[in-house]
Amino acid sequence: MSALDAKLRVAQPKALATLIRLLGGIDSAEDALQEAMARAVETWPRRGVPDNAVAWLVTTGRNHAVDQIRRRSLEARHVKGLAALPAEAAGEYAEDLLRGHVEDDLLRLIFTCCHPALGTEAQVALTLKTVAGLTVEQIARAFLTAPKTMEQRLTRAKRKISVAGIPYQVPPPGELPGRLGAVLAVVYLIFNEGYSAGTSDPDDRGQLCVEAIRLGRLLAQLFRREPEVAGLLALMLLHHSRRAARTDGGGEVVPLDEQERGRWDRAAITEGLALAERALRAKRPGPFQIQAAIAAVHCSAARAADTDWAEIAELYQLLERYQPSPVVTLNRAVAVAKTGGAAAGMALLRTIEDQPDMQRYPYFHGAVAALLAEDGQPEDAVAAYERALALTPNEGERAFIRRRIAALGRGSGAA
């Protein structure tokens, strides 16, 4: 990826958020941004990348939208509304104005997109595409569904917004708490896309994590008495603290029990532990607080051998009550196997193996393979690792799986 492409990729979500606020709709903002990015590709190599790429894209996109409206002679009220927007001289945008708005526009847009007229899943999916710039494939992977299915859901959501005339505006303060659950889900999925191995460039993934944590901090300031907000921020900080140790020099994934714990970010862990403790003191537990408590157990262990797997298994069992899902059961099975043996873990995995989502989920097959290997069934373990390999897009994870297969005495013929 070139430096220009990288700059555009980082600037795109914030520019789109601001254009949606200025232009009042996703479609018009996306059209304006596409034109601005096309002009950037044409002019930046000759004139240099501007210091404020977001400002440049917003200015260029806004100007294009104004020109389009004028050329098509749309309703006078739209022309008047756009004419009242901040003007720029000699192609330079008033950056002091941007500084007062762009940083908050992403969070505003998340609350705007999480409209109660849409189902929660549609709210989250639409916001991930609009705010985080995730592809349909990435969003589908987050929901463990097929890309075609997710594309249809997104299309229906945008159509419903258009037909119902749902305005793209920040809801009044009284409506914000009702949208908070979906907003938290969006922020965490943005973080998770960056934290997971995925298929994108490592720098892009790191940027997504940083952006999600920034949004989490803003939410923590807005909702100081909501323990789930503090729990989400704690969870992201505790996970992010291990980022430097999650891959080796060659990009291969390093599992948690093999990571060099001296490379973990102690400042992030200290902050995350304090936030998790503060959230739990409110005695209003929720999924993010429980997940943060699980992450805290891992981060508090000086060595992998010191990990309190019994407590982790209990926390996952509690999480199943608040957020029942096969993924939670999968993680509980891994924890149970650490304390009760591979057979106990496999018994839990068998309860979810027939679910289509799990058959498409590489981590399910990886967990099955690890427990089969531990239980002295190398051939079956290899077969499960092969299924995981076929479903894993990232080469760092694929290298890790191949190493596991090789350790069981067989090479893999999978590409």
C-alpha positions as semicolon CSV with decimal commas, in nm:
position;residue;x (nm);y (nm);z (nm)
1;M;0,000;0,000;0,000
2;S;0,141;0,340;-0,103
3;A;0,175;0,632;0,138
4;L;-0,103;0,813;-0,049
5;D;-0,338;0,514;-0,021
6;A;-0,261;0,482;0,349
7;K;-0,331;0,852;0,408
8;L;-0,664;0,829;0,225
9;R;-0,766;0,516;0,415
10;V;-0,706;0,680;0,752
11;A;-0,878;1,008;0,652
12;Q;-1,181;0,851;0,484
13;P;-1,403;0,768;0,787
14;K;-1,369;1,110;0,952
15;A;-1,421;1,293;0,622
16;L;-1,733;1,088;0,551
17;A;-1,872;1,152;0,899
18;T;-1,834;1,527;0,853
19;L;-1,980;1,523;0,502
20;I;-2,286;1,332;0,626
21;R;-2,338;1,600;0,889
22;L;-2,297;1,878;0,634
23;L;-2,498;1,721;0,352
24;G;-2,761;1,541;0,555
25;G;-2,747;1,192;0,405
26;I;-2,523;0,892;0,349
27;D;-2,569;0,861;-0,028
28;S;-2,490;1,223;-0,106
29;A;-2,194;1,219;0,134
30;E;-2,055;0,898;-0,017
31;D;-2,083;1,046;-0,367
32;A;-1,908;1,363;-0,255
33;L;-1,630;1,170;-0,084
34;Q;-1,575;0,946;-0,385
35;E;-1,527;1,253;-0,602
36;A;-1,292;1,407;-0,347
37;M;-1,082;1,091;-0,323
38;A;-1,062;1,064;-0,702
39;R;-0,932;1,421;-0,715
40;A;-0,687;1,345;-0,435
41;V;-0,543;1,054;-0,632
42;E;-0,504;1,287;-0,928
43;T;-0,361;1,595;-0,755
44;W;-0,174;1,482;-0,443
45;P;0,109;1,307;-0,630
46;R;0,178;1,638;-0,811
47;R;0,111;1,889;-0,533
48;G;0,192;1,680;-0,226
49;V;-0,030;1,535;0,047
50;P;-0,194;1,818;0,247
51;D;-0,118;1,850;0,616
52;N;-0,485;1,801;0,700
53;A;-0,609;1,533;0,461
54;V;-0,951;1,521;0,629
55;A;-1,002;1,895;0,579
56;W;-0,901;1,870;0,214
57;L;-1,143;1,585;0,146
58;V;-1,430;1,759;0,327
59;T;-1,370;2,084;0,139
60;T;-1,344;1,917;-0,199
61;G;-1,642;1,691;-0,137
62;R;-1,857;1,975;-0,010
63;N;-1,771;2,192;-0,309
64;H;-1,860;1,906;-0,542
65;A;-2,196;1,861;-0,368
66;V;-2,273;2,234;-0,395
67;D;-2,189;2,229;-0,765
68;Q;-2,409;1,926;-0,824
69;I;-2,703;2,083;-0,642
70;R;-2,671;2,405;-0,835
71;R;-2,635;2,230;-1,169
72;R;-2,942;2,018;-1,113
73;S;-3,146;2,309;-0,979
74;L;-3,261;2,125;-0,672
75;E;-3,497;2,283;-0,426
76;A;-3,403;2,632;-0,323
77;R;-3,401;2,542;0,044
78;H;-3,119;2,295;-0,012
79;V;-2,918;2,552;-0,201
80;K;-2,978;2,807;0,071
81;G;-2,881;2,557;0,339
82;L;-2,556;2,466;0,171
83;A;-2,470;2,826;0,092
84;A;-2,484;2,898;0,463
85;L;-2,213;2,642;0,534
86;P;-1,864;2,773;0,619
87;A;-1,690;2,918;0,316
88;E;-1,329;2,870;0,219
89;A;-1,091;3,101;0,036
90;A;-0,845;2,997;-0,235
91;G;-0,917;2,631;-0,177
92;E;-0,804;2,639;0,187
93;Y;-1,051;2,511;0,445
94;A;-1,086;2,685;0,779
95;E;-0,896;2,422;0,977
96;D;-0,975;2,582;1,309
97;L;-1,342;2,512;1,237
98;L;-1,264;2,150;1,150
99;R;-1,074;2,100;1,472
100;G;-1,391;2,188;1,659
101;H;-1,607;1,935;1,473
102;V;-1,429;1,648;1,300
103;E;-1,312;1,471;1,614
104;D;-1,668;1,453;1,746
105;D;-1,838;1,381;1,413
106;L;-1,761;1,009;1,422
107;L;-1,930;0,967;1,759
108;R;-2,221;1,185;1,650
109;L;-2,262;0,977;1,339
110;I;-2,261;0,652;1,537
111;F;-2,549;0,779;1,752
112;T;-2,727;0,905;1,440
113;C;-2,699;0,575;1,253
114;C;-2,812;0,374;1,555
115;H;-3,173;0,477;1,493
116;P;-3,437;0,272;1,679
117;A;-3,642;0,237;1,358
118;L;-3,376;-0,009;1,242
119;G;-3,308;-0,343;1,404
120;T;-3,002;-0,352;1,629
121;E;-2,804;-0,567;1,387
122;A;-2,888;-0,333;1,098
123;Q;-2,789;-0,032;1,309
124;V;-2,453;-0,186;1,393
125;A;-2,381;-0,312;1,041
126;L;-2,471;0,018;0,874
127;T;-2,262;0,215;1,120
128;L;-1,961;-0,012;1,076
129;K;-1,973;0,043;0,702
130;T;-2,030;0,416;0,724
131;V;-1,818;0,512;1,023
132;A;-1,534;0,261;1,020
133;G;-1,520;0,216;0,644
134;L;-1,529;-0,162;0,686
135;T;-1,602;-0,371;0,379
136;V;-1,911;-0,588;0,352
137;E;-1,682;-0,892;0,387
138;Q;-1,536;-0,761;0,712
139;I;-1,879;-0,682;0,856
140;A;-2,011;-1,023;0,750
141;R;-1,717;-1,187;0,927
142;A;-1,795;-0,992;1,245
143;F;-2,153;-1,124;1,236
144;L;-2,047;-1,476;1,126
145;T;-2,267;-1,451;0,818
146;A;-2,227;-1,463;0,439
147;P;-2,121;-1,139;0,260
148;K;-2,420;-1,160;0,023
149;T;-2,658;-1,180;0,318
150;M;-2,493;-0,881;0,484
151;E;-2,507;-0,680;0,160
152;Q;-2,882;-0,741;0,144
153;R;-2,927;-0,630;0,505
154;L;-2,733;-0,310;0,445
155;T;-2,934;-0,235;0,131
156;R;-3,262;-0,286;0,317
157;A;-3,145;-0,062;0,602
158;K;-3,051;0,224;0,368
159;R;-3,378;0,184;0,178
160;K;-3,577;0,200;0,500
161;I;-3,395;0,519;0,601
162;S;-3,477;0,674;0,263
163;V;-3,842;0,566;0,247
164;A;-3,917;0,655;0,609
165;G;-3,738;0,989;0,579
166;I;-3,526;0,920;0,886
167;P;-3,312;1,234;0,933
168;Y;-2,936;1,216;0,975
169;Q;-2,919;1,430;1,282
170;V;-2,797;1,391;1,635
171;P;-3,083;1,267;1,855
172;P;-3,190;1,482;2,149
173;P;-3,016;1,407;2,481
174;G;-3,312;1,212;2,612
175;E;-3,280;0,956;2,330
176;L;-2,905;0,895;2,369
177;P;-2,929;0,635;2,651
178;G;-3,172;0,427;2,444
179;R;-2,916;0,405;2,166
180;L;-2,618;0,342;2,390
181;G;-2,628;-0,038;2,366
182;A;-2,599;-0,036;1,988
183;V;-2,332;0,235;2,003
184;L;-2,120;0,028;2,242
185;A;-2,156;-0,273;2,012
186;V;-2,038;-0,065;1,716
187;V;-1,734;0,069;1,898
188;Y;-1,634;-0,278;2,016
189;L;-1,673;-0,430;1,670
190;I;-1,455;-0,152;1,527
191;F;-1,195;-0,239;1,789
192;N;-1,233;-0,612;1,729
193;E;-1,183;-0,575;1,355
194;G;-0,859;-0,396;1,427
195;Y;-0,753;-0,639;1,699
196;S;-0,827;-0,958;1,508
197;A;-0,574;-1,082;1,258
198;G;-0,815;-1,012;0,974
199;T;-0,688;-0,957;0,621
200;S;-0,592;-0,590;0,620
201;D;-0,262;-0,414;0,669
202;P;-0,134;-0,424;1,033
203;D;-0,103;-0,044;1,047
204;D;-0,467;-0,007;0,938
205;R;-0,577;-0,255;1,203
206;G;-0,384;-0,069;1,471
207;Q;-0,547;0,255;1,364
208;L;-0,892;0,099;1,406
209;C;-0,804;-0,006;1,762
210;V;-0,674;0,340;1,850
211;E;-0,985;0,503;1,701
212;A;-1,218;0,269;1,892
213;I;-1,037;0,344;2,219
214;R;-1,065;0,717;2,147
215;L;-1,439;0,679;2,094
216;G;-1,457;0,473;2,413
217;R;-1,294;0,756;2,608
218;L;-1,544;1,007;2,467
219;L;-1,831;0,778;2,568
220;A;-1,681;0,740;2,916
221;Q;-1,684;1,119;2,952
222;L;-2,045;1,145;2,832
223;F;-2,180;0,855;3,038
224;R;-1,976;0,865;3,357
225;R;-2,232;0,667;3,558
226;E;-2,280;0,385;3,308
227;P;-2,068;0,087;3,418
228;E;-2,098;-0,084;3,078
229;V;-1,922;0,213;2,916
230;A;-1,635;0,186;3,163
231;G;-1,636;-0,190;3,111
232;L;-1,601;-0,151;2,735
233;L;-1,312;0,093;2,767
234;A;-1,143;-0,138;3,019
235;L;-1,186;-0,436;2,788
236;M;-1,033;-0,255;2,490
237;L;-0,739;-0,124;2,692
238;L;-0,663;-0,466;2,841
239;H;-0,675;-0,636;2,501
240;H;-0,474;-0,361;2,333
241;S;-0,208;-0,383;2,604
242;R;-0,103;-0,721;2,459
243;R;-0,087;-0,609;2,097
244;A;0,293;-0,589;2,066
245;A;0,332;-0,949;2,186
246;R;0,059;-1,106;1,970
247;T;0,280;-1,163;1,663
248;D;0,645;-1,254;1,618
249;G;0,898;-1,087;1,390
250;G;0,767;-1,278;1,090
251;G;0,404;-1,184;1,151
252;E;0,302;-1,525;1,285
253;V;0,039;-1,522;1,559
254;V;0,170;-1,594;1,909
255;P;-0,095;-1,754;2,135
256;L;-0,161;-1,600;2,474
257;D;0,020;-1,867;2,675
258;E;0,337;-1,822;2,465
259;Q;0,349;-1,442;2,464
260;E;0,640;-1,252;2,615
261;R;0,457;-1,075;2,895
262;G;0,733;-0,821;2,940
263;R;0,617;-0,669;2,610
264;W;0,268;-0,602;2,743
265;D;0,180;-0,235;2,797
266;R;0,171;-0,202;3,176
267;A;0,023;0,151;3,170
268;A;-0,273;0,032;2,964
269;I;-0,317;-0,267;3,196
270;T;-0,312;-0,046;3,507
271;E;-0,574;0,186;3,358
272;G;-0,786;-0,105;3,234
273;L;-0,780;-0,284;3,571
274;A;-0,886;0,035;3,752
275;L;-1,172;0,093;3,508
276;A;-1,290;-0,268;3,535
277;E;-1,286;-0,253;3,914
278;R;-1,475;0,078;3,916
279;A;-1,739;-0,058;3,679
280;L;-1,795;-0,375;3,880
281;R;-1,833;-0,175;4,203
282;A;-2,155;-0,030;4,058
283;K;-2,308;-0,378;4,096
284;R;-2,491;-0,352;3,763
285;P;-2,304;-0,618;3,568
286;G;-2,323;-0,646;3,191
287;P;-2,145;-0,826;2,906
288;F;-1,863;-0,576;2,862
289;Q;-1,787;-0,565;3,233
290;I;-1,773;-0,945;3,249
291;Q;-1,546;-0,963;2,945
292;A;-1,325;-0,696;3,100
293;A;-1,307;-0,906;3,418
294;I;-1,193;-1,205;3,209
295;A;-0,927;-0,994;3,039
296;A;-0,820;-0,865;3,381
297;V;-0,758;-1,221;3,505
298;H;-0,530;-1,285;3,207
299;C;-0,344;-0,954;3,245
300;S;-0,296;-1,002;3,619
301;A;-0,110;-1,333;3,576
302;A;0,267;-1,285;3,580
303;R;0,310;-1,616;3,396
304;A;0,075;-1,822;3,181
305;A;0,092;-2,096;3,445
306;D;-0,043;-1,851;3,706
307;T;-0,369;-1,790;3,515
308;D;-0,679;-1,862;3,723
309;W;-0,867;-2,068;3,465
310;A;-1,133;-2,174;3,713
311;E;-1,232;-1,811;3,765
312;I;-1,229;-1,752;3,390
313;A;-1,458;-2,052;3,334
314;E;-1,699;-1,916;3,596
315;L;-1,696;-1,572;3,434
316;Y;-1,774;-1,720;3,093
317;Q;-2,062;-1,912;3,247
318;L;-2,191;-1,583;3,387
319;L;-2,142;-1,416;3,048
320;E;-2,359;-1,686;2,887
321;R;-2,647;-1,566;3,105
322;Y;-2,613;-1,207;2,987
323;Q;-2,502;-1,272;2,629
324;P;-2,577;-1,629;2,523
325;S;-2,396;-1,721;2,204
326;P;-2,197;-2,014;2,064
327;V;-1,883;-1,800;2,065
328;V;-1,914;-1,751;2,442
329;T;-1,970;-2,125;2,485
330;L;-1,661;-2,190;2,274
331;N;-1,449;-1,973;2,501
332;R;-1,595;-2,134;2,813
333;A;-1,509;-2,476;2,669
334;V;-1,146;-2,372;2,632
335;A;-1,138;-2,251;2,994
336;V;-1,312;-2,563;3,121
337;A;-1,057;-2,780;2,940
338;K;-0,777;-2,600;3,127
339;T;-0,921;-2,710;3,460
340;G;-1,125;-3,022;3,384
341;G;-0,930;-3,173;3,096
342;A;-0,974;-3,200;2,720
343;A;-1,274;-3,435;2,742
344;A;-1,470;-3,184;2,951
345;G;-1,394;-2,908;2,702
346;M;-1,489;-3,127;2,406
347;A;-1,821;-3,212;2,568
348;L;-1,910;-2,841;2,564
349;L;-1,791;-2,795;2,207
350;R;-2,014;-3,081;2,094
351;T;-2,316;-2,882;2,210
352;I;-2,250;-2,614;1,946
353;E;-2,081;-2,808;1,665
354;D;-2,400;-2,839;1,456
355;Q;-2,455;-2,465;1,439
356;P;-2,377;-2,327;1,089
357;D;-2,201;-2,026;1,238
358;M;-1,951;-2,250;1,411
359;Q;-1,884;-2,454;1,100
360;R;-1,780;-2,129;0,928
361;Y;-1,577;-2,010;1,227
362;P;-1,207;-2,103;1,206
363;Y;-1,150;-2,059;1,580
364;F;-1,406;-2,330;1,653
365;H;-1,218;-2,582;1,443
366;G;-0,889;-2,463;1,593
367;A;-1,021;-2,520;1,946
368;V;-1,149;-2,865;1,851
369;A;-0,810;-2,949;1,699
370;A;-0,618;-2,838;2,008
371;L;-0,835;-3,045;2,241
372;L;-0,820;-3,351;2,015
373;A;-0,442;-3,324;2,008
374;E;-0,433;-3,294;2,386
375;D;-0,659;-3,599;2,411
376;G;-0,419;-3,811;2,205
377;Q;-0,610;-3,807;1,873
378;P;-0,354;-3,659;1,631
379;E;-0,521;-3,763;1,305
380;D;-0,856;-3,612;1,401
381;A;-0,672;-3,305;1,529
382;V;-0,497;-3,259;1,195
383;A;-0,829;-3,285;1,011
384;A;-0,978;-3,013;1,235
385;Y;-0,671;-2,793;1,187
386;E;-0,709;-2,838;0,809
387;R;-1,067;-2,711;0,830
388;A;-0,950;-2,411;1,033
389;L;-0,676;-2,344;0,777
390;A;-0,926;-2,343;0,490
391;L;-1,137;-2,079;0,670
392;T;-0,853;-1,851;0,785
393;P;-0,768;-1,558;0,553
394;N;-0,471;-1,413;0,741
395;E;-0,127;-1,551;0,661
396;G;0,003;-1,498;1,015
397;E;-0,268;-1,723;1,155
398;R;-0,224;-1,970;0,871
399;A;0,146;-1,999;0,954
400;F;0,056;-2,072;1,317
401;I;-0,190;-2,345;1,213
402;R;0,063;-2,501;0,976
403;R;0,312;-2,514;1,264
404;R;0,057;-2,694;1,477
405;I;-0,008;-2,944;1,199
406;A;0,365;-3,001;1,151
407;A;0,403;-3,066;1,524
408;L;0,149;-3,346;1,491
409;G;0,365;-3,512;1,224
410;R;0,194;-3,410;0,900
411;G;0,242;-3,132;0,649
412;S;-0,051;-2,950;0,499
413;G;-0,134;-2,949;0,133
414;A;-0,374;-2,658;0,174
415;A;-0,290;-2,336;-0,002
